[in-house]
Amino acid sequence: MAIKQLAACYEEVIAKPDADNCPFRVECIPALKDMYTFEGRIGVNNGDKAEPEWFNLDLNQFLHRGCFVENSNYVIALVIHTGVESKLIMNLGQYRFKKSRFESILNYVLVFNLCLALLLSTIASFQNAWWTEGHITDHQYIYEKLDVKTGSTLSSVKAFFSFYLIVNSFVPLDLLVALEISKLVYTPYMEGDGEMMVPDYVVNEVKGMECHSLSLHEELGLVQYIFCDKTGTLTQNELVFRQLAMPDGGLYDYTDKPFSAMKKDIGDSKTTSDFFNCIALCNDCISVKDGDKITYNGPSVDEVCLLEMALEANMGYFVDRDSSHVRVQTPTTLLSFELLRTHKFDSIRKCMSVIVRSEQDGKTYSFVKGADSSVFPLCTATDKNIIDTCEKAVEQMAMKGLRTLCYGMKEFDIKGRDPMDIEPAECESDLHLLAATAVEDLL
């Protein structure tokens, strides 16, 4: 079903249900635009009130096919994209069967041998027809029941299949069988190779190579170089916080030092509290509580690493969130922020920003985090000395192979506007630079 037809179905079937039978109303605003944006709202009938209570729906509540839901007691599901119009299906490429170079060459050899056998059988059958026409009367003891007129044709047809059976050995079918059997025999030796095993200390066991296909065995001996994009390929995809650069020029290394030393290193200033607020607010993670212990889970390992650092430093860490509020625990008090708008990270802006309203002072703030090439140009001109100092620190961290992020914020007055109408360029400008961090992706 097309997307527009689905939207029409929502307006007719779901958006106007019988209030006695269905406690929910769903509206698309104005409709589904494309696969990468979604704006809507869901209304919940509340007792005897005629008008339901409305909640906004966006990509934060959107679950793409292939995703997993965790830490949820229940889910109210709305089918938005179906069939081949789902993002996962449309991103799939054409499947290409993998085969080794040797198998490709062997296929050409088999086809050539087959064609050669057919050619030789055809030539031999014509020769047989020519000889039969000239000698059939003299060799009746061979063709005693063969008619002189039709005998040569019938004889040549029989001769074609006879000769094919003779030259059929040109096609080495037993070679294919022998190859497959040999692969089965030496596969256990490959899986038991000690040099291809690695210990997994998480589950306390040794993991070896696993063979899922018999088609690429002989290609392993031809590998000389391995090219990769580093992340998740030659690394453990496990990040560890290493360094912190502050606007005052301080560059602090926490490779061999606990995060609890941050309070002594960087002090307890407004810039420091804003920096930790930016980490706590500018993310897509959730917190999972087990007694007094808090763990974080989210789509980005970078964000999880930074939140865990802030939690251990105990200078302002993310506690929990709901659809509209985020709570942050500082060393002295529990802060609550109303989440007004989130601009997701994308490859063009190379940054993420949130607009929040502090319930303590009622002011509205914009927090931004992103790559140094994106955040530095967004900072105010009065921070030029701070930017230059921080830029040198970021360069030093990057030369060590660390992954860096920069943070900025500003007080942002929305002046009674709808936060959903605010574009990223408005809240991602004239920022005050807060800090820069560096994490290491362990090899």
C-alpha positions in Angstrom: 0.0 0.0 0.0 1.4 3.4 -0.9 2.3 5.9 1.8 -0.4 8.4 0.7 -3.0 5.7 0.8 -1.9 4.7 4.4 -2.2 8.3 5.5 -5.7 8.5 4.1 -6.6 5.3 5.9 -5.4 6.9 9.2 -7.6 9.9 8.7 -10.7 7.7 7.9 -10.3 4.7 10.2 -8.0 5.6 13.0 -8.3 9.4 13.4 -12.1 9.2 14.0 -12.8 6.1 16.0 -15.7 5.5 18.3 -14.7 7.0 21.6 -16.4 4.3 23.5 -14.4 1.5 21.8 -11.0 3.1 21.2 -9.1 5.3 23.8 -6.7 6.6 21.1 -6.9 9.0 18.3 -4.0 9.4 15.8 -3.4 12.3 13.4 -0.7 12.9 10.8 0.5 16.5 10.5 -0.3 17.1 7.7 0.6 13.7 6.4 3.6 11.4 5.9 6.1 13.4 3.9 8.8 10.8 3.2 10.7 8.0 4.8 13.1 10.1 6.8 10.6 12.5 8.5 7.5 11.9 10.5 5.3 14.4 12.3 2.1 13.4 14.0 0.3 13.3 17.3 -1.7 10.8 19.4 -4.6 11.7 21.6 -5.6 9.8 24.7 -9.2 10.0 25.8 -9.2 11.0 29.5 -12.3 10.2 31.4 -15.3 12.4 30.6 -13.3 15.1 28.8 -14.6 15.7 25.3 -11.2 16.6 23.9 -8.4 14.0 24.3 -5.0 14.8 25.7 -2.5 15.1 22.8 1.1 14.0 22.6 3.5 14.7 19.8 4.9 11.9 17.6 8.2 12.2 15.7 11.2 10.0 14.8 11.9 9.6 18.6 8.9 7.3 18.7 9.4 5.9 15.3 10.7 2.3 15.1 12.2 1.1 11.8 11.9 -2.4 10.7 14.9 -4.4 12.0 15.2 -2.5 15.3 14.7 -3.9 18.8 12.7 -2.5 21.7 14.2 -2.8 25.1 13.2 -1.7 28.7 9.6 -1.1 27.7 6.6 -2.6 29.5 4.3 -2.2 26.5 4.2 -0.6 23.1 1.4 1.1 21.2 2.2 0.3 17.6 1.2 2.3 14.5 2.1 0.8 11.1 3.5 3.7 9.0 5.6 2.2 6.3 4.8 -1.3 5.0 6.1 -3.8 2.5 8.9 -2.7 0.1 8.4 1.0 1.2 10.2 0.3 4.5 13.6 1.8 5.0 15.4 -1.5 5.5 14.0 -3.1 2.3 14.7 0.0 0.1 18.3 0.1 1.4 19.0 -3.5 0.4 21.2 -4.0 -2.6 21.1 -6.7 -5.2 22.3 -10.0 -3.7 25.4 -11.3 -5.4 26.4 -15.0 -4.9 30.0 -15.2 -3.7 32.2 -17.7 -5.4 36.0 -18.2 -5.5 38.2 -17.4 -8.5 39.0 -21.1 -8.9 35.3 -22.0 -9.1 34.9 -19.3 -11.8 37.7 -20.7 -13.9 36.5 -24.2 -13.3 33.1 -23.3 -14.7 34.6 -22.0 -17.9 36.7 -25.3 -18.2 33.5 -27.4 -17.7 31.6 -25.4 -20.3 34.5 -25.7 -22.8 34.8 -29.4 -22.2 31.1 -29.9 -22.7 31.1 -27.9 -26.0 34.1 -29.9 -27.1 32.4 -33.2 -26.4 29.3 -32.1 -28.3 31.4 -30.9 -31.2 33.3 -34.2 -31.5 30.1 -36.2 -31.2 28.5 -34.2 -34.0 31.5 -34.6 -36.3 31.7 -38.3 -35.5 27.9 -38.7 -36.3 28.3 -37.1 -39.7 31.3 -39.2 -40.4 29.2 -42.3 -39.4 26.4 -41.2 -41.8 28.8 -40.7 -44.7 30.5 -44.1 -44.1 27.1 -45.9 -43.7 25.7 -44.6 -47.0 28.7 -46.0 -48.9 29.1 -49.3 -47.1 25.7 -50.4 -45.8 25.1 -52.9 -48.6 28.5 -54.5 -48.1 28.2 -54.8 -44.4 24.7 -56.3 -43.9 26.0 -58.4 -41.0 26.5 -55.1 -39.1 23.2 -53.4 -40.2 21.1 -56.5 -41.0 17.8 -54.8 -40.2 18.7 -51.3 -41.5 16.9 -49.9 -44.5 19.2 -48.6 -47.2 17.4 -45.2 -47.5 16.7 -44.4 -43.9 19.4 -46.4 -42.3 22.1 -43.8 -42.5 20.0 -41.1 -40.7 18.9 -43.4 -37.9 22.4 -44.7 -37.5 23.9 -41.2 -37.3 21.5 -40.3 -34.5 22.4 -43.4 -32.5 26.0 -42.8 -33.2 25.8 -39.2 -31.8 24.7 -40.4 -28.4 27.2 -43.3 -28.5 30.1 -41.0 -29.3 28.9 -38.6 -26.6 29.0 -41.4 -24.0 32.6 -42.1 -25.1 33.9 -38.5 -24.9 31.8 -37.6 -21.9 34.8 -38.3 -19.7 36.2 -34.9 -21.0 33.8 -33.3 -18.4 35.5 -33.8 -15.0 32.4 -34.1 -12.9 34.2 -36.2 -10.4 36.6 -33.2 -9.9 33.8 -31.1 -8.5 32.8 -33.9 -6.1 36.4 -34.3 -5.0 36.8 -30.6 -4.3 33.7 -30.4 -2.1 34.7 -33.5 -0.2 38.2 -32.0 0.4 36.7 -28.8 1.7 34.6 -30.7 4.2 37.7 -32.6 5.3 40.0 -29.6 6.0 37.3 -27.3 7.4 37.7 -28.7 10.9 41.4 -28.0 10.7 40.8 -24.4 9.9 38.3 -24.0 12.7 40.7 -25.6 15.1 43.7 -23.4 14.1 45.0 -21.8 17.3 46.3 -18.7 15.4 42.7 -18.0 14.3 41.3 -18.1 17.9 40.7 -15.3 20.3 39.8 -15.4 24.0 36.5 -13.7 25.0 36.9 -12.6 28.6 33.3 -11.5 28.9 31.9 -15.1 28.7 35.2 -16.8 29.7 35.6 -18.9 26.6 37.8 -19.1 23.5 36.2 -18.3 20.1 37.6 -19.7 16.9 36.9 -19.2 13.3 33.5 -20.3 12.1 33.0 -21.6 8.6 29.6 -20.6 7.2 30.4 -21.3 3.5 32.5 -23.8 1.6 32.9 -21.6 -1.5 35.8 -19.3 -0.4 38.2 -21.7 1.3 40.9 -21.5 -1.4 40.8 -17.7 -1.5 42.2 -17.4 2.0 45.6 -18.4 0.8 45.6 -15.4 -1.7 45.0 -12.7 0.9 47.9 -10.3 1.3 46.3 -7.1 2.5 43.2 -6.2 4.5 41.6 -2.8 4.0 38.9 -1.6 6.4 37.2 1.5 7.7 38.6 0.9 11.2 35.4 1.3 13.2 34.1 -2.1 14.4 36.5 -4.0 12.1 39.9 -3.9 13.6 38.6 -2.4 16.8 36.5 -3.8 19.7 33.9 -1.0 19.2 34.5 -0.3 22.8 35.2 3.4 23.7 37.1 4.6 26.7 37.2 8.3 27.8 40.8 9.6 27.6 41.2 13.4 27.6 39.3 16.6 28.3 40.2 20.1 27.0 38.7 23.2 28.8 38.4 26.7 27.4 41.0 28.0 29.9 43.6 26.0 28.1 43.8 23.1 30.4 44.3 19.6 28.8 43.6 16.8 31.2 44.5 13.2 30.6 42.5 10.4 32.3 44.3 7.4 31.0 45.8 6.5 34.3 43.7 8.8 36.5 40.1 8.2 37.8 37.3 10.5 36.6 36.6 11.5 40.1 39.7 13.7 39.9 37.9 16.0 37.4 36.4 18.1 40.2 39.8 19.0 41.4 41.2 19.5 37.9 38.6 21.7 36.3 36.8 23.2 39.3 33.1 23.8 39.8 32.4 26.8 37.5 29.3 27.7 35.4 31.2 26.6 32.3 31.8 23.2 34.0 28.2 22.7 35.0 27.0 23.7 31.5 29.5 21.3 29.9 28.1 18.3 32.0 24.5 19.5 31.3 25.3 19.4 27.6 26.5 15.8 27.9 23.4 14.8 29.9 20.9 16.6 27.6 22.4 16.2 24.1 22.0 12.5 23.5 19.5 9.8 22.5 20.3 7.4 25.3 18.1 6.0 28.0 19.0 5.1 31.6 18.3 1.7 33.2 18.1 1.6 37.0 18.9 -1.5 39.0 18.6 -0.4 42.6 21.0 2.5 43.1 23.0 1.5 40.0 22.4 3.4 36.7 23.5 2.0 33.3 23.0 3.6 29.9 21.9 2.2 26.6 21.6 4.0 23.3 22.3 3.9 19.6 25.7 5.6 19.9 28.6 4.1 21.8 30.2 7.6 22.0 27.2 9.0 23.9 27.2 6.0 26.3 30.9 6.4 27.0 30.5 10.1 27.8 27.5 9.5 30.0 29.4 6.8 31.9 32.3 9.3 32.4 29.9 11.9 33.8 28.3 9.4 36.1 31.7 8.3 37.5 32.9 11.9 37.8 29.7 12.8 39.7 29.6 16.4 38.5 26.3 16.3 36.7 25.0 13.2 35.1 21.9 12.1 33.2 19.3 10.4 35.5 16.3 9.7 33.3 13.9 11.1 30.7 10.4 10.8 29.4 8.8 12.2 26.3 9.1 15.8 27.4 11.5 16.1 30.3 15.1 15.2 31.2 16.4 15.1 34.8 20.1 15.8 35.6 21.7 15.1 39.0 24.3 17.6 40.0 26.5 17.3 43.2 24.1 19.4 45.1 20.6 19.2 43.5 18.4 17.4 41.0 17.7 19.6 37.9 14.7 19.2 35.6 14.7 20.4 32.0 11.7 20.5 29.6 12.8 19.1 26.2 11.4 21.5 23.6 13.1 20.4 20.4 15.9 18.0 19.2 17.8 18.4 16.0 19.4 15.1 15.2 22.9 14.7 14.0 23.4 14.5 10.3 26.3 14.2 7.9 25.8 17.8 6.6 25.7 19.7 9.9 27.9 17.2 11.7 26.4 18.2 15.0 23.4 17.6 17.3 21.5 20.2 19.2 18.6 20.4 21.8 16.5 23.2 23.0 15.5 22.9 26.6 13.8 25.1 29.2 15.1 24.9 32.8 12.4 24.5 35.3 14.7 26.1 38.0 15.1 29.5 36.4 12.6 29.3 33.5 15.2 30.2 30.9 15.6 28.5 27.6 18.9 27.1 26.4 20.4 25.6 23.3 23.0 22.9 23.8 25.1 21.7 20.8 27.7 19.0 20.4 29.5 17.9 17.3 32.7 17.8 15.3 35.3 20.6 15.8 35.0 21.7 12.2 31.3 22.3 12.8 31.2 23.7 16.3 34.1 26.2 16.2 32.6 28.2 13.3 29.3 28.4 15.3 30.9 30.1 18.3 30.9 33.8 18.9 33.8 36.0 17.7 34.5 37.2 21.2 35.6 33.6 22.0 38.4 33.7 19.4 41.2 33.2 21.9 39.3 30.4 23.6 38.6 28.8 20.2 42.3 29.0 19.2 43.4 27.4 22.5 40.8 24.6 22.3 41.6 24.0 18.6 45.3 23.3 19.4 44.2 20.9 22.2 41.8 19.1 19.8 44.6 18.8 17.2 46.9 17.2 19.9 44.2 14.7 20.8 43.4 13.9 17.2 47.1 13.2 16.4 47.0 10.4 19.1 44.2 8.7 17.1 41.4 9.8 19.5 37.9 10.6 18.5 37.0 14.2 19.5 33.8 16.1 20.1 33.3 19.8 20.9 30.5 21.3 23.0 28.8 24.7 23.0 25.7 26.4 24.4 23.8 29.7 24.5 20.8 31.2 26.2 18.1 31.1 23.6 14.8 33.0 23.8 12.1 31.5 21.6 9.7 34.4 22.3 6.5 32.4 22.5 7.2 30.6 19.2 6.4 26.9 18.6 9.7 25.0 19.2 8.8 22.7 16.3 9.2 25.7 13.9 12.7 26.5 15.0 15.3 25.6 12.4 18.8 24.3 13.4 20.5 27.4 12.1 18.7 29.5 14.7 19.8 27.6 17.7 23.2 26.5 16.4 24.8 30.0 16.2 26.6 32.5 18.5 27.6 29.6 20.8 29.7 29.8 23.9 32.4 27.1 23.7 32.3 24.8 26.7 34.9 22.1 26.2 36.3 19.3 23.9 36.5 15.6 24.7 38.5 12.7 23.3 37.7 9.0 23.5 39.7 6.0 22.3 38.3 3.2 20.3 40.2 0.2 21.7 41.9 -2.0 19.1 
